[in-house]
Amino acid sequence: MDLTHVNGQTRLLALLGHPAHHSISPKMHTQAARLLGLDYVYLAFDIQPDQIGQAVSSLKLMDARGFNLTMPFKCSVIPYLDHLTKAARLAGAVNTVINDNGILTGDTTDGYGYMESLRQNNFNPVGKTMTILGAGGAATAIIVQAALDRMKEIRIFKRKNNTFEDTVSFAKKVTEETDCLVTVYDMADKKALSDSIAGSDLLTNATNVGMGSDTNSLVTTDMLRKSLVVSDIIYEPPCTTLLAQAKSVGCSCFNGADMLLYQGSASFKAWTGKDMPVDEIRRSCFTENI
């Protein structure tokens, strides 16, 4: 990283995650700041799950302007914040924190970023049905925004663990507050998963299965069909096993690069008050296609 522009007045922006060092966010945000002549630098910090409170306190102490959260901290960060936006409260997850003179406000831009990525890939969510894999922080933000954007039905598949009933309650809440029917199923029920995908317009992976060196997929190729749109919020690698499966049967498919770009642009504006130059950032930071 070229740090010749950093000085004693430079404000810190950050990412907290585990893992975090694969992230393209430092390059994206630091470059956007340089293009606009803004005095910010963005760094990624890979911390252990039990260190989130210490990390938030440290960033606050150092007067960081704000920070992003990625897996597994989008929910666990909430107790350490002062305020939540309406979207973050409904989703129960935060990916962006703004520090205003020591007051930390949590927001979620994941849902906006994902829905904008759909639109950029010529998918109109109105009246459509989505099967989504996972119910973590990114997934809940996507579900909330999709419901608000008038998707007809969302079917969540997650592991039947100790948070399963919480997800059922979340689905009921979103159904009650929007015009979208949201239901929850056990990820282990492969027949239900296959039937759900068969009746969906869109399949979304919002888990970390397939990230980095993980070559697993939560679906089998015979569950897919050419008319299905398949998306994966993972962007590294650019083509996960799920997306390779989708390509093999002729599906329209895309990875998480555009979601990252557009959620990042919303975070960037919250911190700096300026619009991220998204076209320049896309060209310089997202060079690989699936």
SULBELBEL-V72367 format. One record per pair of residues at least 24 apart in sequence whose ideal C-beta (glycine too) atoms are under 7 Angstrom apart, sorted by sequence separation. I is the first residue (numbers start at 1). J is the second residue. D is the distance in whole Angstrom. If there is no record, write none. Layout:
# SULBELBEL-V72367
I:J:D / I:J:D
This chain:
# SULBELBEL-V72367
20:44:4 / 52:76:5 / 56:80:4 / 81:105:7 / 87:111:7 / 125:149:5 / 126:150:5 / 128:152:6 / 129:153:4 / 130:154:5 / 131:155:5 / 132:156:6 / 133:157:5 / 134:158:6 / 210:234:5 / 212:236:7 / 217:241:4 / 221:245:5 / 225:249:7 / 226:250:4 / 232:256:6 / 20:45:6 / 21:46:5 / 40:65:7 / 52:77:6 / 69:94:6 / 81:106:4 / 125:150:7 / 127:152:5 / 203:228:6 / 211:236:7 / 216:241:6 / 217:242:5 / 224:249:5 / 226:251:6 / 235:260:6 / 261:286:7 / 20:46:4 / 69:95:5 / 125:151:5 / 131:157:7 / 154:180:6 / 156:182:7 / 158:184:7 / 160:186:4 / 193:219:7 / 197:223:5 / 215:241:5 / 233:259:6 / 13:40:5 / 19:46:6 / 53:80:5 / 68:95:6 / 147:174:5 / 153:180:7 / 156:183:7 / 202:229:5 / 203:230:5 / 204:231:5 / 205:232:4 / 206:233:5 / 221:248:6 / 224:251:6 / 11:39:6 / 14:42:7 / 18:46:6 / 52:80:7 / 68:96:6 / 78:106:6 / 110:138:5 / 114:142:5 / 152:180:6 / 153:181:5 / 154:182:5 / 155:183:5 / 156:184:5 / 157:185:5 / 159:187:5 / 160:188:7 / 200:228:7 / 201:229:6 / 205:233:7 / 217:245:6 / 221:249:6 / 5:34:6 / 10:39:5 / 11:40:5 / 12:41:6 / 13:42:4 / 14:43:5 / 15:44:4 / 16:45:6 / 17:46:6 / 18:47:6 / 77:106:7 / 150:179:7 / 151:180:5 / 156:185:7 / 158:187:6 / 194:223:5 / 202:231:7 / 205:234:7 / 257:286:5 / 9:39:6 / 10:40:7 / 15:45:7 / 18:48:6 / 66:96:7 / 67:97:5 / 111:141:4 / 115:145:5 / 140:170:6 / 144:174:6 / 148:178:6 / 155:185:6 / 157:187:5 / 193:223:7 / 210:240:4 / 10:41:5 / 12:43:7 / 14:45:6 / 16:47:6 / 18:49:6 / 66:97:5 / 110:141:4 / 111:142:5 / 114:145:7 / 115:146:7 / 143:174:6 / 147:178:4 / 187:218:7 / 197:228:7 / 210:241:5 / 66:98:5 / 110:142:6 / 135:167:4 / 210:242:6 / 66:99:5 / 108:141:4 / 111:144:6 / 112:145:6 / 147:180:4 / 65:99:6 / 111:145:3 / 115:149:5 / 6:41:6 / 64:99:6 / 147:182:7 / 255:290:5 / 16:52:7 / 157:193:6 / 254:290:7 / 205:242:5 / 253:290:7 / 16:55:5 / 60:99:6 / 143:182:6 / 155:196:5 / 60:102:6 / 95:137:7 / 25:68:6 / 60:104:6 / 93:137:3 / 14:59:6 / 155:200:7 / 95:141:7 / 23:70:7 / 93:140:5 / 243:290:5 / 92:140:6 / 93:141:5 / 91:140:4 / 12:62:6 / 14:64:6 / 20:70:7 / 91:141:5 / 238:288:4 / 13:64:7 / 16:67:6 / 238:289:7 / 239:290:4 / 12:64:4 / 13:65:6 / 15:67:7 / 238:290:5 / 12:65:7 / 13:66:6 / 14:67:4 / 15:68:5 / 16:69:6 / 17:70:4 / 91:144:5 / 11:65:5 / 13:67:7 / 17:71:6 / 18:72:6 / 90:144:5 / 15:70:6 / 17:73:7 / 16:73:6 / 87:144:7 / 74:136:7 / 75:137:5 / 142:204:7 / 74:137:2 / 74:138:7 / 142:206:6 / 71:136:7 / 131:196:5 / 131:197:5 / 139:206:4 / 138:206:5 / 131:200:4 / 129:199:6 / 130:200:6 / 136:206:7 / 129:200:5 / 130:201:7 / 133:204:7 / 134:205:7 / 129:201:5 / 130:202:4 / 131:203:5 / 132:204:5 / 133:205:5 / 134:206:4 / 128:201:4 / 133:206:6 / 134:207:4 / 128:202:6 / 130:204:6 / 132:206:6 / 133:207:5 / 92:170:7 / 123:202:7 / 133:218:5 / 138:233:6 / 123:229:6 / 114:233:7 / 121:254:5 / 71:208:6 / 117:254:7 / 120:258:5 / 117:258:4 / 117:259:4 / 114:259:5 / 117:262:6 / 113:259:4 / 116:262:4 / 113:260:7 / 113:262:4 / 112:262:7 / 113:263:3 / 112:263:6 / 110:263:5 / 113:266:7 / 109:263:4 / 112:266:5 / 109:266:4 / 109:267:5 / 107:270:6 / 95:263:7 / 96:267:4 / 98:270:5 / 98:271:6 / 96:270:6 / 22:212:6 / 68:267:6 / 66:270:7 / 66:271:4 / 65:271:5 / 22:236:5 / 40:272:7 / 38:272:6 / 29:264:7 / 24:260:7 / 28:264:6 / 32:268:6 / 38:274:7 / 36:274:5 / 25:264:6 / 29:268:6 / 36:277:7 / 35:277:5 / 32:276:5 / 32:277:6 / 35:280:6 / 32:281:6 / 31:281:6 / 28:281:6 / 31:284:6 / 31:285:7 / 28:285:5 / 13:271:6 / 27:285:6 / 24:285:6
